[in-house]
Amino acid sequence: FRHDKLVQVWMQIMRFAGVPCAAEEEGVVAGSHKRPDVVIKQSDASGPTWTDVRANLSTSLTNCRRSASDPGYANRQGDLLKNADWSDLAESQGAGFFALSFEAHGRMGVPAETLLNRLANTSGSTIVERSGFLRWARALLHVTNMRGVAAVLRETTPIQSGPHLLRPVLETAAPRACLRSISLAHDPAPVDFPRHDLA
């Protein structure tokens, strides 16, 4: 869900910038069934550009320790994996390649930021236009990313939705203390005092 939605949003951003593009086209990669997520079409100024989206998890077993001290580590690892899969293929066909990485908490990878800035330069001729484009595009990407993360959390949460009673921790009631009644009145036995004859 998260990956597919991010692909759709990147397409929307590219088209808004006036860049012709297509998603997961067949036959783009010669001699292979692989399909880049989004292909930016060839123009007079440059050849085609392939892009592939990757959703990275900074808290995964392989990324968690380094991500805690090195912000963006998960994205860089994801970019390395994407480049290993795509860069040589793209270069052999005269195409450029961008790995579009996103961490679960919202950080974008450096190649994704680079492409976004290039699209901003294409979208408008003034600083105000480019700045507005970047604010809109970043907001759209971050909201889409977080909605995808929330969808994953909802699917895996152990707590049911709606009003439900939580299962009691103790299956049986705690035993009550047994109290006995105690008489507080003290009624000592009568004492016979000796009687003296005063007569």
C-alpha positions as CSV (number, residue, x, y, z in Angstrom):
1,F,0.0,0.0,0.0
2,R,2.7,2.5,1.1
3,H,4.9,1.8,-1.9
4,D,2.1,2.0,-4.5
5,K,0.7,5.2,-3.1
6,L,4.1,6.9,-3.1
7,V,4.5,5.8,-6.8
8,Q,1.2,7.5,-7.6
9,V,2.2,10.6,-5.8
10,W,5.5,10.9,-7.6
11,M,3.6,10.5,-10.9
12,Q,1.3,13.3,-9.8
13,I,4.2,15.6,-8.9
14,M,6.0,14.9,-12.2
15,R,2.9,15.7,-14.2
16,F,2.2,18.8,-12.3
17,A,5.8,20.0,-13.1
18,G,4.9,19.4,-16.8
19,V,7.2,16.4,-17.1
20,P,5.9,13.5,-19.3
21,C,6.1,10.2,-17.5
22,A,4.6,6.7,-17.2
23,A,4.3,4.1,-14.5
24,E,5.6,0.5,-14.8
25,E,5.7,0.3,-18.5
26,E,6.4,-3.0,-20.1
27,G,9.4,-3.4,-22.5
28,V,11.4,-0.5,-21.1
29,V,14.3,-2.7,-20.0
30,A,15.7,-4.6,-22.9
31,G,15.9,-8.3,-22.4
32,S,14.2,-8.2,-19.0
33,H,10.8,-8.2,-17.5
34,K,11.8,-5.6,-14.9
35,R,9.8,-2.4,-14.8
36,P,10.9,0.9,-13.3
37,D,8.2,2.4,-11.1
38,V,8.1,5.6,-13.0
39,V,9.9,6.5,-16.3
40,I,10.4,10.1,-17.2
41,K,10.2,10.3,-21.0
42,Q,13.1,11.3,-23.2
43,S,13.2,15.0,-24.1
44,D,15.3,17.2,-26.5
45,A,17.5,18.1,-23.5
46,S,18.1,14.7,-22.0
47,G,17.5,11.0,-22.3
48,P,14.9,9.0,-20.3
49,T,15.1,8.8,-16.6
50,W,14.1,5.7,-14.7
51,T,13.0,5.9,-11.0
52,D,12.2,3.2,-8.5
53,V,10.5,3.8,-5.1
54,R,11.7,2.1,-2.0
55,A,10.1,2.3,1.5
56,N,12.8,1.8,4.1
57,L,12.4,0.9,7.8
58,S,15.0,2.5,10.1
59,T,14.0,0.2,12.9
60,S,14.7,-3.1,11.0
61,L,17.1,-5.6,12.4
62,T,19.8,-4.6,9.9
63,N,19.3,-0.8,10.1
64,C,18.3,0.0,13.7
65,R,21.6,0.2,15.4
66,R,23.3,2.5,12.8
67,S,20.1,4.5,12.2
68,A,20.0,5.5,15.9
69,S,23.3,7.4,15.5
70,D,23.4,8.1,11.8
71,P,20.2,9.8,10.5
72,G,19.3,8.7,7.0
73,Y,21.3,5.5,7.2
74,A,18.3,3.3,6.2
75,N,17.7,5.5,3.1
76,R,21.3,5.2,2.0
77,Q,21.3,1.5,2.4
78,G,18.1,1.3,0.4
79,D,19.6,3.6,-2.3
80,L,22.6,1.2,-2.5
81,L,20.3,-1.8,-3.1
82,K,18.3,0.1,-5.7
83,N,21.4,1.3,-7.5
84,A,22.8,-2.2,-7.6
85,D,19.6,-3.4,-9.3
86,W,19.1,-0.6,-11.7
87,S,22.1,1.7,-12.4
88,D,23.9,-0.6,-14.8
89,L,20.8,-1.5,-16.7
90,A,19.8,2.2,-17.0
91,E,23.3,3.2,-18.1
92,S,23.5,0.5,-20.7
93,Q,20.3,1.9,-22.4
94,G,21.4,5.5,-22.1
95,A,19.0,6.3,-19.2
96,G,19.5,8.0,-15.9
97,F,18.3,6.5,-12.7
98,F,17.1,7.8,-9.4
99,A,16.3,5.7,-6.3
100,L,13.4,7.3,-4.5
101,S,13.8,6.2,-0.9
102,F,11.5,7.1,2.0
103,E,12.0,6.1,5.7
104,A,8.9,5.3,7.7
105,H,9.2,8.4,9.8
106,G,9.3,10.6,6.7
107,R,13.0,11.3,5.8
108,M,13.6,11.3,2.1
109,G,16.8,10.0,0.5
110,V,19.3,12.3,-1.2
111,P,18.5,11.2,-4.8
112,A,14.8,11.7,-4.1
113,E,15.5,15.3,-2.9
114,T,17.7,15.9,-5.9
115,L,15.0,14.8,-8.3
116,L,12.4,16.9,-6.5
117,N,14.5,20.0,-6.8
118,R,15.0,19.4,-10.5
119,L,11.3,19.1,-10.9
120,A,10.8,22.3,-9.0
121,N,13.2,24.1,-11.4
122,T,11.1,22.8,-14.3
123,S,7.8,23.8,-12.6
124,G,8.3,27.5,-12.6
125,S,10.6,30.3,-13.7
126,T,10.5,32.3,-10.4
127,I,11.7,31.6,-6.9
128,V,8.2,32.0,-5.6
129,E,6.8,29.4,-8.0
130,R,9.6,26.9,-7.3
131,S,9.2,27.4,-3.5
132,G,5.5,26.9,-3.7
133,F,5.9,23.7,-5.7
134,L,8.4,22.3,-3.2
135,R,6.2,23.0,-0.3
136,W,3.2,21.4,-2.0
137,A,5.2,18.3,-3.2
138,R,6.9,17.7,0.1
139,A,3.6,17.9,2.0
140,L,1.9,15.5,-0.4
141,L,4.8,13.0,-0.2
142,H,5.0,13.2,3.6
143,V,1.3,12.8,4.2
144,T,1.1,9.9,1.8
145,N,4.0,8.2,3.5
146,M,2.6,8.6,7.0
147,R,-0.9,7.4,5.8
148,G,0.9,4.3,4.5
149,V,2.6,3.7,7.8
150,A,-0.7,4.2,9.7
151,A,-2.3,1.6,7.4
152,V,0.4,-0.9,8.2
153,L,0.0,-0.2,11.9
154,R,-3.8,-0.7,11.7
155,E,-3.4,-4.0,10.0
156,T,-1.0,-5.4,12.5
157,T,-2.3,-4.0,15.8
158,P,-3.5,-6.5,18.3
159,I,-6.2,-4.2,19.7
160,Q,-9.6,-4.5,18.1
161,S,-11.2,-1.4,16.7
162,G,-14.4,0.0,18.2
163,P,-15.7,-0.4,21.8
164,H,-14.4,-3.6,23.4
165,L,-13.7,-4.7,26.9
166,L,-10.2,-5.7,27.6
167,R,-9.7,-9.2,28.9
168,P,-9.2,-9.2,32.7
169,V,-5.7,-9.9,33.8
170,L,-6.9,-12.2,36.6
171,E,-9.2,-15.0,35.5
172,T,-10.4,-15.6,39.1
173,A,-11.3,-13.2,41.8
174,A,-8.9,-12.8,44.6
175,P,-10.0,-14.7,47.8
176,R,-11.7,-12.6,50.4
177,A,-10.3,-12.4,53.9
178,C,-12.3,-14.5,56.4
179,L,-13.4,-12.2,59.3
180,R,-14.7,-13.5,62.6
181,S,-16.9,-11.4,64.8
182,I,-15.3,-10.4,68.0
183,S,-17.2,-9.2,71.1
184,L,-15.8,-6.0,72.4
185,A,-17.8,-6.1,75.7
186,H,-15.9,-7.5,78.7
187,D,-18.2,-9.2,81.1
188,P,-16.1,-10.7,83.9
189,A,-17.4,-13.4,86.1
190,P,-19.0,-12.1,89.4
191,V,-16.7,-12.0,92.4
192,D,-17.9,-13.0,95.8
193,F,-16.6,-10.6,98.4
194,P,-16.6,-11.9,102.1
195,R,-19.4,-10.4,104.2
196,H,-18.6,-9.2,107.7
197,D,-21.2,-9.2,110.4
198,L,-21.3,-5.7,111.7
199,A,-23.8,-6.5,114.4
